[in-house]
């Protein structure tokens, strides 16, 4: 017999171990049963190897696992391929901190090889944390195929892609502006930039006009939030339609402090409505300014080094000064020169490194780039013609907007942990100071290939670690620039982690080898991921898949939302509103969390609270109690039972409802509509099966033995089995446990539930006649219960019910269901009459009247309802006034406004219900 409650703490690890040991996660199981099984493949968005499970992982993993389990039960050969990302900056940071905590030397005091060895040692010891945590969510990945973006196979794929794109001219080296992290001294991606609002200032400086004033004006005033960058200004820009400045275009201004002349140019970038309308253009230190400088051929003067210290062609007193201190120096000097016009307090959106926490600096530097525009064209076409579709479809617009305006993709990072760029630089030397001149760049997949090519072309090269080392070695060997041999060193940078992740759908399947997995499972079927990485990952996988496999990497992209707290705020440790999924699993069980995620997945912003998760845990408890009820009433699966042959109207109805639910859940999961699937399951199991079917079946189960009772027992067991199958993808643990334990008194299960076929119920089992009859009964009971509750009829009271002028079909239904109706609605009797008797309340839409006058105090009830109406009207007036206040709408947080609107809607619904009750009471007078 089932225990009183389900114990997830003991059941979950036991069940997961059984699943994994059974081989059910591997596609070979399905292929062994059916060599022609349709393949279904997903690749997991690889979490960082340094990571630990957060609520976003819980959502994304749950949705993927629902699909994997569903397609597995449909008999398909499912490969859900797991793996982790080497996470360049994050992993390097973890190990550097570990070195510091141990009192060891820092990374830059070690050799590159020693540091990388240390990272691999960390990975071997601690790098599997998140994959173990994914198992706790029930993730049914094929762990035997787990990949890592730095494993040998994926590394070979990365090198091949780099070399081939370079040979096609689609990877090249260029000097452009990048997001630069001065702490890690590397370029970073936009995704690694966190914009924070900080309190800052806007300084208004005057740049003196060179030569004669124009109409008495002898200066141009610019406004800046970064005064230190003025030392690198290349121009002042004004809008060509700004009449205040058109006459100044072409003139020069004197750049204060730097003591240079720079031109005034016309460009559409300045906004005449912002600041003074004139903007300083510092092409080497601002992304917008960089575009302006390129359009006008302006010089780009870099005035900071890798640590964001001042350097370059600037006054000596600024050399080596930290940028924050340089800012203060510039403001003081501008003020001393009499050129400070205004200081304005201003809230500034400031970019920070998400790992380092320092302010990011736009930095002009040589980096490797991918010609993303060329690669984007086929990827755009693939979505336009439907080879890949987004769900929901509106995300295709986001994809197109970015792809059609795509910029070159910076792929080099100044780190040691990652895929080292397979490029070797050959330098000659051109003056007595051994100034290097780049002679060639050699790109090959392996050092051996590169070395052979270099020795073939340059037999007497000097090998070095980097450019500085090359200069030293040339000098030490006693060469002069005129007779010195070329020097060679390998690029010390590594590739952006998104570069290796862009190859994930085919590199994980064994490419560049032509493996059986690649032939069977590429292109993959579905990718489930967040909207925030459509640009960084989805788009790049599309580009690389089409370029190197000639096919899209996935046929469908399912975009999930962002999990927020119950008020709609983004979760953060600083706000104290983070929900740890593992804490939830420990306390409430994995199924409760998974069902909640599925149910809420239909919105972009998922408002999650522990209370909601507790509510869906109660759903599991409801199912467990229903299974116990079945056991106690000897509802055991009968191998000879034929659902298509049931005779009882009640059993025909539940067969019809079960079939409809199976069809609806199937359609929802085929369309990746997880919220709809969960909603259908909730209604079917809680409302249809537990609240109605089992209640309506009790009179039969409590009656004597006979055909009806035997049929009902077998039907209940069959319905429970179908419910467990349908619910399993969403709530795998409790369903697997019930699948096993409900067979205690019946035939043994032939397979684990995870491997049991998905319900495929014939449409012919939809029974409109049975549905109409039982729906009539349910509607009648529901309306009686509603009126009883609304009018405070005591639970012990059993008023009579009158059916008003019933037709023949209604009389027939009543004859078959009179006992059920009286029992469920707590009625004394059910009569038939041409009109409602005195003291009876008409029931809405069911052609009946309930005689309540003798069971309630009419005066007291009227007073109670009138008091409720007055209170509801006050609540409505108060809330409506607040929402009608423009100042409140403008100042209040969006979640507060939304809460007030919900409060208003609730009060209006309450008022409508109370007024309906009063109207009914008046009918009794």
N, C-alpha and C positions, 0 to 999 in steps of 0.2 A: 504493500500500500504506500502511496505517496506520502512523504512527510507533509506536515501542515504548511510549511513554507519552502520556497526554493532558496538554497544557500549558494549564491554565486561564488563566494570566496573559495569554497571547496570544489565546486563543480567546474568552474571555468578553466583552471590549469589542467584538471584531469581530462576534460573534453578536448581541449586544444591539443594535448599530447596525443590523444587517440587519433584525432584528425591527421596530425602531421605524420604519425607512425603508419597510418593506413595508406599513405601515398595519394590521398585524395586531392592534394593540392597540385599534383603533377598532371600535365595533359596526357601522359602516357597511359594513365588509368582509363580515360575515355577512349583512347585509341586502341587499347587492348580489347575493349568491348565492341568497338566499331571502328575499323581502320579508316572508314570514310567519314568519321566524325568531323563536323564543321569546325574549323579553328576559330577561336576567339582569343585575342591577345590585347593586353594592356601593359604598358610600362608605368611603373610607379614614378611620380615626380620625386627624384632622389633627394631625400632630406640630407642636410649637412651631417657629416660624420661626427661633428662635435655636438650635434643637437640633442635635445631631449624633447619628449612629446609635449606639444602644446595643443590648444583647442582647435587651431586650424588644421593640424595634422589629423586630429580626431574626426573632424568633418570630412576631409578629403579621403581619408582611409576608409571610413565607413561607407561612403558612396561607392568607392571602387570595389569594396568587398561585397556589397550588395549585388553589383553587376557580376562579379566573378562567381559568386554562389548561385545566382540565378541561371547564368548561362551553363554552368556546370551541371545543374539539375536538369537542364534542357538537353543534356547528352552531348554538349559540345566539348571539344578539346580545348580547355581553358588554360592559357598561360598568362598568369599575372606575374610579371617579372619585377623582382625587387632589386634595390641597390641603394648606394649612398654616394653623395658627392664629396669630393675631397676638400671643398670649402677653403680655398687658399688662405685668405686673410684670417678667417675665423680659427682655422687649425693652427696656423703659425702663431697667432696671438695666444692660444691656449698653451702651446708648448713653451713659448717665451716666458709666459707668466710662471709656468712650472719651473723653468730654469731659475728664474729670479727667486721664487719661494724656497728653492733648495740651496740658494746661495752660490749658484754656479755662474759662469761667465755668460754674457749675453750672446745673442745670435751672431752679431758682427765681429765678435772676438773668436768665433769658431770657424772652421772651414765649412764650406757649403755642404760637403759630403757628410761631415759629422753631424751637422744640424738636421739634414734630411733623414739620416739614420735615426736620430733621436725622435723625429716625428713619426716614423714608421713604428718605432717601439711603442710610442704612445698609442698609435692606432691599434696595434695588436692587443694592447691591454684594455683600452677604454673606448675604442671606436665602434663597438657593437651595441652600445647602450640603446640607441633609438630603435634598432631592429628588434631587440627584445621587447621594447615597449609597444611596438606595433603589433606584436603577437598578442599582447594583453587586450588589444582592441578586437581580436578575432581575425586579424588579417590573414587570409588564406592564400598568401603568395607561395610561389614555388621557390622555397628557400634554397633548394639545391642548385638553382641557377643564379643566385645572388651575385650582383656585379658591383664594382667600385670604379669610379671614374679614373683612378690611377692604376688599375690592374693592368697587366701586360697586354691583354687583348685590346682594351679600350685605348691604351697608350699608342699601340700600333695604328689604330684607326685614326687617332688624332694626328699623328705624324703624317700619315698618308694624305689626309684631307688638307693639311697645311701645305704640303709640298705641291699637291696637284693644283690647288687654288693659286699658289704663288706662280706656278709655271703658266697658268692661264691669265696671269695679271690681275686676278681677283683678290689677292692678298699683296699688300705693298706697304712700304714704310713711308711715313709722312710726318711733317711737323704741324701739329694742330693743337687746339686747346682741349684739355681733358679735365675731369674732376680729379683733383690731386689731394691725397690725404697726407699732410705734412708729418703726421705721427708715424705712419707706416712707410712713408716716402714711396708711394705707389699711386698709379692711376686706379680709379675705382669706377664701377658702373653707376648709372643713375639709380638703380635699385638699392645700392649701398649708401645712398645719400638720404639723410633724414632732414627734412626741412622743419625748423623750429621757429616759432615766433618769439623774438626777443626785443626788449626795450632798447632802442638805439637812438641815433641822432642823424639829422640831415644837416650838413654844413653847406652854406652858400658862399662860394668863393668868386672873386672878380679876377678875370684874366684881362690884363691891359691890352688894348688894341694897338697894334704896331702902326706907326704913322699918324696921319691926321685923324681927328675924330670925325664921325659921320653924324650930321645933325646934332652936334653937341655931345654925342655918345662916344666915350673913349674906352669902354670896357664891355666885356661879355660876362654875364654872371651865370655860373653853372651851379648845380646842386648835386651833392654826392653823399653817400653813406660810407664811402671808403676813401677818405682823403689820402691815405698813403699811396694809393695807386696813381695819383696824379703825376708822380714822378715819371711814369711811363706813358703819359698821354701822347697820342699821335695826331689828334685833331679835336676840334669842337664841331659838333653837328647840330644843325637846325633843320626843321621841316621845310621843304621847298614852298609850302603854301602859307607859312607863318609870316605874315606881312611885317612883323616887328623886326625880322632878321634878314629878309631877302637881300637887302642892300649891303649886308656884311659878308655875304658869301663870296669867297675868293680872297678875302683879306686874311691877314695873319694876326695871331695874338701871341703875346709873350707868355710862355709857361713859367709861372713863378717858381722860385727855388731852383728848378732844373735849368733855368735860364736858356730855354730853347724857344724858337719860333715854330708854331704849329698852325696849320690852315683852318679856316672856317669852311665847312663843307655843307652841302644840302643833301639830306637823305630822309627817307620816309620813316625811319626808325624813331626819331624823337616825337614825343606826344606834346603838342603845344599846350595841352590842358594840365600837364604835370610839371611840377617844379617851375623853373624859369622858362622852360621850353627849349633851352639850349643844354646839350649834354656833352660831357667829356668822353672821348673815345679812347679807350685803353685796350687795344686789340689783343694784347698778350695776357689780359687778366679779367676778361668778361666775355661770356659767350655771345651776347648780342653785339658787343663792340667788335668781336672777332669777325662777324659777318659783315659789319659795316666797313671794317678795315680791308677785308678782302675785296669788297665791291669797289673801293676807291683806291686800292693799291697803296695803302698807308703802311708806314713802317710799324712793326710790332716789337716793342721794346720790353723784354722780360726783365723785371726788376726784383724778382725773388728767386731764392734757390729752393732745393728740395725740402728744406725744413721751414720754408716760409720766412726766411730771413732776407733782409734787403741786400741786393747785389746789383751788378751791372753798371751801366753808364749813368750813375747818380752821384751826387756830391759825396765826398769821402766820409763826411760825418755820419752818413746813413749806412755805410757799408757794414754788414753783419748785424744790423739792428733788427730785433724781432718786429714783426709787422704791427703788433699792438702798440709798441713803444714808438715806432715810426709814425703811426697815426697821430699820437699826441705831439710829436715833434713838428709834423707838418702843420697842424692846427695852430700851434704856438707861433711858428714862423710866419704863416699867412696873416695871423692877427698882428704880429709885429710889423709886417709890411703894409698894414692898413688895408688889406684886401679881404678881410672877413666881413661878410655882409649880414649874415643871419645864422643862428643855430636853432634848429627845430627838433623837439622831441618826437620820435617816430617809432612805431612798431614795425620791426623789420623781419621779413621771412629770410632766415639765415640757414644755409646748408651746413650740415654736420655729418661727419663720418658715423655711420650707425654702429661701427665697432669701436672706433677710437674715441668718438665723442668730440673731436676737435673740429674747428671750422674748416670747411673744405675750400681749397684755393683753386680757381680756374688757372691752369698752368700750361704754358706753351712748351711742348716737348716733342721729341721724336718718338713715335710709337708705331706699332704694326696695326694695320687696318684691313678690314674686309670691305670690298666693294659691295655693300649691302643693297644698293639700288639695283644693280644688275641681277643679283640673286633674288631680289624681291619680286621681280616681274612674273616669273612662273608661279611663285607662291600666291600672288594676288589672283592670277587666272584660275588657280586650282580651287579657290573658294568661290570665285565668281561663277564657275561652271558647276559647282556642287560636288566636286570630287571629295572635298572636305566641307563639312557643315558644322556650324557652331550651335550649341543648345545652351541657353536660349539664343535665337537667331539674331537678336539685337546686338550681340557682341561682335558680329561680323563688321558692323559699322566701325567699332573701335579698332578692330584689326586693320581694316582698309585705311582709315585715317592715318594710322602710324606708318603702315607700309608704303603708302603713296607719298609720304613726306619723309622717308627714311634718310638718315644721315650715315656716313661711313661709320663702321663699327670698330671701335678701338678694342683690340684683343690682347694687348701685351700688358703685363703687370710686373712691377718691380719687386718680386717676391722670390723666395727660394723653394717654396712648397707648391708643386704643380707640375704641369707638362712644360718642360723646358723647350724654348723655341728652337727648332732645328735649323738654325742659321749661323753661318760662320763669316766673320768680317775680315777681309784682306785689306791692309793699309800700307801705303807708301809714306815716305817722310820727305818734307819739302823745305825745311829751313834749319838753321843751326839749333833751334830749340826743339827739333824733332816734332814739328807740327804735323799731325797725321792728315793724310788725304785718303779717303775711302776709294779703293780701287775696284773692289768687287764684293758681292754678297753671294756666298755659296749656300744653297739650300738643298738638303738631302734628308731622307728619312732616318738614317742612322749615322753615328759618328764614323763608322768604318767606310761607308760610301763617301761621306764628305771628305775624309782624310785622303782617300784614294784620288779623288778629283783634284783636291788642293795640291797634292804632291805631283800630279800629272802636269798641272798648269804652273805651279810655283815650286820648283824643286828645293829651293833654299830658304824656305820661310822660317821665321822664328815663331814658335808657339807660345801663347801667353794666356793668362787668366782673363784679362780685360785690357782696355786701352791703356790705362795707367801702367799696368804691369808690362805691356808691350814696349812703351816708351823707356821704361827702366832697363829692360833686358837689352834693347838695341844699344843704349848708351853703355851699359856694362860690357857688352861685347866689343866695344871700341869702334863701332861703325860711325860713319858720317852720313848725313842725309843723302849725299851724292852716291855713296856706294853701299848704303845699308839695304839689306834684304827686306822683303815685305814681312809684315807681322800678321799673325792670324790668331783670333780668339773667338770663342763661341759666345753667342748672345746669352747674357746672363738672365734675361727676363723669362718669365713663364707666361703661359696663356691664361686668359680670362677663364674662370671655371665655366662660364656659359658656353664657351667654345666646345668643350668636351661634352657638355650636356646637350648641345644642339645635335649631336650625333647619336644620342641615347636610344631612339627607337630602332636603329639598325646596328649600332656598334654592340649593344647588349645581346643581340641575336647572333653575334659572331663575325660580322663584317670587319675587315675586308675579306675574310675567308667565306667561301660560298657554302655555308653550313646548312644542315637539314632544317634547323630552326628558322634560319633566314628565309629559306624557300617556303616553309609552311606558314610562318606567322607574320611576315612582312608583305604588305603594310599592316600595321596593327589596326584594331577596330575602333577603340575608344580611348581618348585621353581625358582624364578628369583632373582639373587643375583650377587655380584661382585666377580671377580676372587681373590681378596685379602683375602677373608674369606673362600675359598675352604677348607683350612686346619682347621681353627678355628671353623667353624660352619657346613659346608656341611658334611664334613667327620664325625664329631661327631654326627650329626643327623642320618647319615646312621648307625653308630655303635649302637646307642641307640634304634633306630626304630627296627632294626633287633633283638636286644637282648630282647626287652620288648614287641614287637608286632609280631615278627616273620615275618614281611614283611618290604620291603623298605619304607621309609617315603614319597617318591615321585618318580614318574616314569620318570620324566625329570627334568634336572637342566639346566636352561638357564643362561648363564654367560654373563653379560653386561660389557662394557668397562669402562675405566676411562675418565672422562671429563677433558680435558685440555683447555688452552686458544688457540687462533687462531694460535699461533706460536708453539703449541705443548708442551708448558711448563705447569708444574703442577701448579694449582691455589693455591695461598697463600696470606694471608693478607699482609705479608711483601713485596711481589712483587707488590701488588696493582692491581692484575689481576683477582680478584675474581668476578664472576658473581653471583649476588644474584637472585635466581629464583623468589622470591616474588617481587623484583623490576621489573623484566621482565614482570611478570603477571600484575602488576599495569600499566605498560607503554604500553605493546604490546598485552596483553591478554594471557590467558592460552593456547588457541589453538595454537598460534604461537610457544610457547615454546615446547608444546607437539609434534607438527608436526616436528619441528627441531630435537628433541631428537630421534624420530622414524627414521627420514631420515638418521641421522648420526650414528645410533646404530650399524651398521654393522662392525665397526672397533674397535680394542682394545683401541686405543687412539683417543678419539673424540675431534676434534678441534672445539671449539665453540667460536663464536663471536656474538656480538649484531647485526652486519650487516647481518649475516646469518639468525638470528631470524626475523629480519625485512623483509627479503626476503620471508620467509614463512608466515609472516603476510599478505604479498601481495597476497599470494595464497588464503587465506581466503577472502580477498577483491575481488579477481577475481570471486570466487564462489558467493559471495553476489551480485555482479553486474550482474552475469548471472541469478540469481534468480529474480532480479528486471526486467531484460530484459524479462524474461518469464511472469512476472505479467503484464508488459506494453503491451505485445503482446497476452494477454488473453490465455496463455498456462496453462489451468486448468486441474487437474486430472479428468478423465472421468471414473466413476465406470464401465461402459460398455466396456471400451477400452481393446482390446485384442492385446498385442504386437506381438503375433504369426501370426496375420492376416495383418500386414502392407504391402502395395504394393509399395510405392515409394522407389526407389533405395536408396535414401539418408537415409530414415528411416530404411530400412533393414540393411544398413551399420552401423548405430549407434546402432541398436539393437544387431548386431553382436559384435561390439566393447564393448558394455556394458556387454554382456555375457562373452566375453573373459576377461574383466577386473575383473568381479565378480569371475570367476574361478581362476584367477591369485592371487587376494587378498586373497581368501579363502585358496588356497594352501600355500601362504606365511605365513598367520597367523596360519594355522595348524602346520607349521614347525617353528613357532616363529621367522620367518625372517621378523622382523619389518621394516628394511630398504627397503627390496624388496616390501613389502606391500605399504609403503609410496611412493616409486618411481612409482609403478604402478598407485596409486591414483593420484599422481601429473600429470603424463603424461595424464591419462584419463580425468581428470577434466579440467586441464589447456589447454592442447594441443588438445585433441580430441573433447571434448564437447565445450569449450569456443572459442578456436581459429578457429576451423574448422566447427563443426556441426552447431553452432548457426549462423556463418557467411554464410555457405552454405544454411541455411534455410531461410535467410532473403528475397531472391527473392520470395519464396513461401508465407511467412508471409506478405510481402508487396503487394502481388497480390490480385486478387479478391477472393470472398468466393467460396468454392467448396470442393470436396472430399479431394484433396491433402492438402489444408490448414487445414482442420479439423483434418486430420490424423496427420499432422506435429505438430499441437498444442498439441494434446493428447500425441504424442510420446515424445515431449520435456518435458512435465510435468512428464511423466513416467521415462524418463532418469534422470531428476533432483531428483526424489524420490529415484531411485536406487543409485545415487551418494551420496545422504545424508545418506542412510543406510550404504553404504560401507565405507564412511569416518567417520561415527559416533564414532567408537572405538578410532580413533586417535584424532579427533577434535570434542569432544562431545558437546561443548557449542554452537558454531555457527550452527552446524547441527540441534541440538534440536530446536533452535530459528527459523531457516528456516523451519523446519518441521511443526511447529505450524503456522507460519505467511504466508507461501505459500498456506495454506488452507483457507485463508481469503475469496477468491472468489469462492471456490469450496467446495466439501463435507468435513465435519468435520473429523478430525483424530480420529480414534477409540482408539488409545493408544499413550502414549508418545513414542518418537523415541527410547528411551533406551529399551523399551519393544517390539518394532516392530520386526517381524521375519527378519532374515538375508536373502538377496537375494539368491534364489535357482533357477537359470535360466537354462533351458534345453540346452544341447549341440547342439541340432538341430537348435538353433537360430544362430549358427555360420554360416555365409553366405559368402563363398569364392567369389562368383560372384560379389556380392555387394561390398565386400571389395576391389576386384581387380579394379572395376570401380572408386570408390571414391579415392582409393589410387593413381590411375593413375592421376586423377584430382589434387589431393593435390601435387603430385610430380611435375606436370607441373607448377602449380602456384608457388610452392616453388622455382623451378629453375629459373623461370622468375624473381621473386622478388630478388633472389640472384644476378643474372646478372645485373639487374637494379641498385642495391645498389653498386655492385662492380665497375661498369663502370660509375657511377655518372649520370645516366639518370634522368632528372628532374622528381619530383613526378607528375607534371601536364601533362607530355608527355604521349601520348598513341600510342606507336609503334605497328605495326602489327606483328602477330606471324604466322609462316608458319609451318605446319605439313608436314614432308618430307616423301613422299610415304607411306601414312597411309594405313593399311589394313582395311578390312571390319569392324572388331570389333572396331578399333579406330575411324572410321568414325561414327559408331553407338553411341559410347560414346560421341563424339563431338556433335552430333546432340542433345543429351539429356542435355548436359552441357555447350553449347556454351555461353549462357548468364552469367552463373556463372563464367566461365573462364575469360571472358572479364571484368567482374566486379571486381573480386578478384585480377587479375593480371594487371589491368588498361591497357587494350589493345584496340586498335581501331577496329581490326577485327582479325579473325583467318582464314587463307587460307590453301589450300592444294596444294602441288607441288612435283615434282619428285626430286628437288634439292633445296638447300638453295639459296635464291636470293642474289644479290650483296649487300654488306653493312650489312649483317646479321651475327649474332654470333650464332654458334652452341651451343645448350644447352646439357649438359651432360646427357646421358642415357635416354632421353625422346623423341628422334626422332623429334626434332623441332629446329627452328632457329628464333631468335628475331632480327628484323631489327632496329638497333640502330644508324647507321651511321649518319642519318639525325638529330639526337637529342643530339649529344655530340660533343665537340671540340676534335678531335682525337689527335692533337699534344699536347694540354694541358693535356689531359688524360694520354698520353704516358709519358710525363714529370713527372706527379704526381706519376705514378706507379714506374717509374725508381728511383725517389727520395726515395720512400718508400722501394724499394728493397735494395738500398744502405744503408739506415738506419738500416734495419733489419739485413743485413749482418754484419754491424759493431757491433750491439748488440750481435749477435751470436758469433762473434769472441772474443769479450770482455768477455762474460760469460763463453765460452768454455775454454778460457785460465785460468780463475780463477779456474774452476772445475778441470782442468788438473794439478793444482799446489798441490802436496802432502802436503805441509806445510799448505795450506788453509784448506784442508780436515781434517787434523789432529787437527788444532787449533780451527776452527770455531765450533759453537754449531750445533748440528744435524739439528735443525729447520732452521738455516741460510743456511746450505748446501742444504736442501730440497727446500727452497725458490729460491735459485739460479738455481737449476735444473728445477723447474717449470717455471722460467723466460726464460730459454733456450728453453724449449719445446714450450712455447708461441711464442717466436720469430721465431722459425723454422716453426710453423704453419702459422704465418703471412707471412713469406717469400714465402712459397708454394702458398698461396692464391694470393699474388701480382704477382708472376711469371705466374700463370695461367691467370690472367687478362691481362698481357702483351702479352701472347701467343694469346689470343682472339683478342686483338687489331691488332696484325700482320696479322691475318686472314682477317681484313677489308681493308688492303692496296690494 
